[in-house]
Amino acid sequence: MSLDLSKEKWFVDFCEPIVHALYGRDPQLMTQRLDEAWEAHAAGQYTEQESVTFFYQLTYLEYQVRLMQREDGWAMKHLPGILERLEQESSFDHAEMLRRRLYLQLRITMDRLDFLPLDQTTMDRLVSLIPLENQTSELWNKITSWAYKRGNEHYLVKSYDFAINNARGLHANWNWVRAYALMRVVQGLFNREDLLWVMDNAEIESHIKYVKMDIWKAASQLGIADEEMEEMFELRSQQITECSGERLTDLLNRHFRNPRFGADSPLNAVGA
């Protein structure tokens, strides 16, 4: 059975505010909300299973906060301890499934940072430990990055298949657009129409960042990103940047349950 964290009160009350601060890119607010969440966890008001699940999720959110803040030496200072916490197995099935997913997501990021390599044999094993119903769009978006870095067509096809048949939650549409585009790049099939389609489906600034980071170099090498395309991309980037706050707020409000972030809330501005 899949664990829907959005239905858990501890997640709505304390994790959603951290995610909201992360999207708002407010370092001070991230720290404040992370501290509030750890204090709530330490208060011991949850069942043992809830407490363990909360612990795993908070540990992962702590990594995301450190990653976003990018303080000098943050990786060496924080990542080993965070990894060690996510290596602690749980006897509760739901908590354990969450731990396995978050552990793999962290390993993929550590590989991307050249902090701890993740080879395909290890990837195969870690993915096999997570039943399909416990896999998420967030996980497969990270697997997409891992596979693209290696030119691994097998996992890019699997990422695209998941995005088509099982995607849900934040960025579900963008994840399958990105998986399809990167799969086409590795297959040598990416073309001008694909690039235009990707640009049209980008909604927020982070999507533009992905295009610049993942796709633009390949498009340039293929002769697709010519001067005309660069002008179109610049215009599209400007359009997204100008209304990114509104788009992002709407995106978060559609998925968040915390009343602080509802459409009628005075805190509905990103970073509030």
Disulfide bonds with the S-S distance in Angstrom:
none
